[in-house]
Amino acid sequence: MGEVFGYARVSTADQDASLQRDALSRHGCSEIFTDVGSGSRAHRPELDRLWGKLRSGDTVVVWRLDRLGRSVPHLIDQLEDLQTRGVGFVSLQETIDTTTPGGRLVFHVFSALAQFERDLVIERTTAGLAAARARGRVGGRPNKLTAQQTATARSLYEAKTMTVTDIGRVLGVSRSTIYRALDSSNVAK
């Protein structure tokens, strides 16, 4: 059996993590990692340090689920990473323990719900894009060059009097924009 590590987080330096740390200690955590900062922050140094220490057979314990994940999909990603690494997970307030069959069942239900949510977002996005295209709207960034500028770039390029860099300088765009315009004008021909 591996080690049991605790993770606590408070949102501001004014808040006290003692309640969480005490509960984690009572649960038998050998080491507790504590971050101070919003859960929406992508970088949490103590959580990163904890993730670096984890080995198969270890267990991560949190006081509440919201201490670990920024959102349900993020939490599910974190838990899936732990499961892949062979690391157990316990949330004291929600009484979830993935080292037990019941806890694994709850985790799989969460995973299924998160996947369902991701699939719905993809469906809505695809339907929205199709509806916009049907109304004649095309997504993406507008072209930096007008049709006339693209024609000018093409004629300068074919005349071989200027380099692509010089053409870009004259038109006020990068070399890659010139190359992209030349490629798209080949397709349009």
C-alpha positions as CSV (number, residue, x, y, z in Angstrom):
1,M,0.0,0.0,0.0
2,G,1.3,3.5,-0.9
3,E,1.3,6.8,0.9
4,V,-1.7,8.9,1.6
5,F,-1.3,12.6,0.7
6,G,-3.7,15.4,1.4
7,Y,-4.4,18.5,-0.7
8,A,-6.0,21.7,0.7
9,R,-6.7,25.0,-1.0
10,V,-8.1,28.3,0.2
11,S,-9.0,31.1,-2.2
12,T,-7.3,34.0,-0.4
13,A,-4.5,34.6,2.1
14,D,-7.1,35.9,4.5
15,Q,-8.7,32.4,4.7
16,D,-7.4,29.7,6.9
17,A,-6.8,26.1,5.7
18,S,-6.8,24.7,9.3
19,L,-10.2,23.1,9.0
20,Q,-9.1,21.2,5.9
21,R,-5.7,20.4,7.2
22,D,-7.1,19.0,10.5
23,A,-9.6,16.8,8.6
24,L,-6.8,15.5,6.3
25,S,-4.6,14.8,9.3
26,R,-7.3,12.9,11.0
27,H,-7.7,10.8,7.8
28,G,-4.1,9.8,8.1
29,C,-2.4,11.9,5.5
30,S,1.4,11.6,5.8
31,E,2.0,14.9,4.0
32,I,-0.4,17.8,3.2
33,F,0.0,20.2,0.3
34,T,-1.7,23.6,0.6
35,D,-2.3,26.2,-2.2
36,V,-3.5,29.7,-1.6
37,G,-5.4,31.1,-4.6
38,S,-8.5,30.8,-6.7
39,G,-9.5,27.4,-7.9
40,S,-9.8,28.9,-11.4
41,R,-6.0,29.5,-11.5
42,A,-4.5,26.9,-13.9
43,H,-1.1,26.9,-12.1
44,R,-1.2,25.7,-8.5
45,P,2.4,25.1,-7.3
46,E,1.6,22.8,-4.4
47,L,-0.8,20.7,-6.5
48,D,2.0,20.4,-9.1
49,R,4.4,19.3,-6.4
50,L,1.9,16.7,-5.1
51,W,1.3,15.4,-8.6
52,G,5.1,15.0,-9.0
53,K,5.3,12.8,-5.8
54,L,2.5,10.4,-6.7
55,R,3.3,6.8,-7.4
56,S,1.0,3.9,-8.1
57,G,-0.8,2.7,-5.0
58,D,-0.8,6.2,-3.4
59,T,-4.0,8.0,-2.4
60,V,-4.9,11.7,-2.7
61,V,-7.3,13.0,-0.1
62,V,-9.2,16.3,-0.3
63,W,-11.7,17.9,2.2
64,R,-14.2,18.7,-0.6
65,L,-14.2,18.1,-4.4
66,D,-14.1,21.8,-5.2
67,R,-10.7,22.0,-3.6
68,L,-9.2,19.9,-6.4
69,G,-11.0,20.9,-9.6
70,R,-11.8,24.2,-11.2
71,S,-14.9,22.8,-12.9
72,V,-16.6,19.4,-13.3
73,P,-14.8,18.6,-16.6
74,H,-11.4,19.7,-15.0
75,L,-12.1,17.6,-11.9
76,I,-13.0,14.6,-14.0
77,D,-9.7,15.1,-16.0
78,Q,-7.8,15.2,-12.7
79,L,-9.5,12.0,-11.4
80,E,-9.0,10.2,-14.7
81,D,-5.3,11.1,-14.5
82,L,-5.1,9.7,-11.0
83,Q,-6.9,6.5,-12.1
84,T,-4.5,6.1,-15.1
85,R,-1.6,6.4,-12.7
86,G,-3.0,3.9,-10.3
87,V,-3.6,6.5,-7.6
88,G,-6.7,6.4,-5.4
89,F,-8.8,9.5,-4.5
90,V,-10.8,10.3,-1.5
91,S,-13.1,13.3,-0.9
92,L,-14.1,13.5,2.7
93,Q,-17.2,15.7,2.5
94,E,-18.7,13.9,-0.4
95,T,-17.6,10.5,0.9
96,I,-16.1,9.4,-2.4
97,D,-13.3,6.8,-2.2
98,T,-12.1,5.4,-5.5
99,T,-10.2,2.8,-3.7
100,T,-13.6,1.1,-3.0
101,P,-16.0,-0.4,-5.6
102,G,-18.7,2.1,-4.6
103,G,-16.3,5.0,-5.0
104,R,-15.2,3.8,-8.4
105,L,-18.9,3.6,-9.5
106,V,-19.4,7.2,-8.4
107,F,-16.3,8.2,-10.4
108,H,-17.5,6.4,-13.5
109,V,-20.9,8.2,-13.2
110,F,-19.1,11.5,-13.0
111,S,-17.0,10.6,-16.0
112,A,-20.0,9.6,-18.0
113,L,-21.8,12.9,-17.1
114,A,-18.7,15.0,-18.0
115,Q,-18.4,13.1,-21.4
116,F,-22.1,13.7,-22.0
117,E,-21.6,17.4,-21.3
118,R,-18.6,17.6,-23.7
119,D,-20.6,15.8,-26.4
120,L,-23.5,18.3,-26.0
121,V,-21.1,21.2,-26.4
122,I,-19.7,19.7,-29.6
123,E,-23.2,19.0,-31.0
124,R,-24.3,22.6,-30.2
125,T,-21.2,24.1,-31.7
126,T,-21.5,22.0,-34.9
127,A,-25.2,22.8,-35.2
128,G,-24.5,26.6,-34.7
129,L,-21.7,26.6,-37.4
130,A,-24.0,24.7,-39.8
131,A,-26.8,27.2,-39.2
132,A,-24.4,30.2,-39.7
133,R,-23.1,28.7,-43.0
134,A,-26.7,28.1,-44.2
135,R,-27.2,31.9,-43.7
136,G,-24.1,32.6,-45.7
137,R,-21.8,33.4,-42.8
138,V,-18.3,31.9,-42.8
139,G,-16.4,31.6,-39.5
140,G,-12.7,32.3,-38.9
141,R,-10.6,35.4,-39.2
142,P,-11.1,37.8,-42.1
143,N,-8.4,37.8,-44.7
144,K,-5.7,40.5,-44.1
145,L,-5.4,41.2,-47.8
146,T,-8.2,42.4,-50.0
147,A,-8.8,40.7,-53.4
148,Q,-7.0,43.5,-55.1
149,Q,-4.0,43.3,-52.7
150,T,-3.9,39.5,-53.3
151,A,-3.8,40.1,-57.1
152,T,-1.0,42.7,-56.6
153,A,1.0,40.2,-54.5
154,R,0.5,37.5,-57.2
155,S,1.6,39.8,-60.0
156,L,4.7,41.0,-58.1
157,Y,5.5,37.4,-57.1
158,E,5.2,36.1,-60.7
159,A,7.2,39.1,-62.1
160,K,10.1,37.9,-59.8
161,T,11.1,41.5,-59.2
162,M,10.6,41.3,-55.4
163,T,11.1,38.8,-52.7
164,V,8.2,37.5,-50.7
165,T,9.6,39.5,-47.7
166,D,9.6,42.7,-49.8
167,I,6.1,42.1,-51.1
168,G,5.0,41.6,-47.5
169,R,6.7,44.9,-46.4
170,V,5.0,46.8,-49.3
171,L,1.6,45.4,-48.3
172,G,2.2,45.7,-44.6
173,V,1.8,42.0,-43.8
174,S,4.1,39.1,-42.9
175,R,5.7,36.6,-45.3
176,S,3.3,33.9,-44.1
177,T,0.3,36.0,-45.0
178,I,1.7,36.5,-48.5
179,Y,2.3,32.8,-48.9
180,R,-1.2,32.0,-47.6
181,A,-2.7,34.5,-50.1
182,L,-0.7,33.0,-52.9
183,D,-1.8,29.5,-52.0
184,S,-5.5,30.6,-51.7
185,S,-5.4,32.4,-55.0
186,N,-4.0,29.2,-56.7
187,V,-7.1,27.4,-55.3
188,A,-9.4,30.2,-56.5
189,K,-8.1,30.0,-60.1
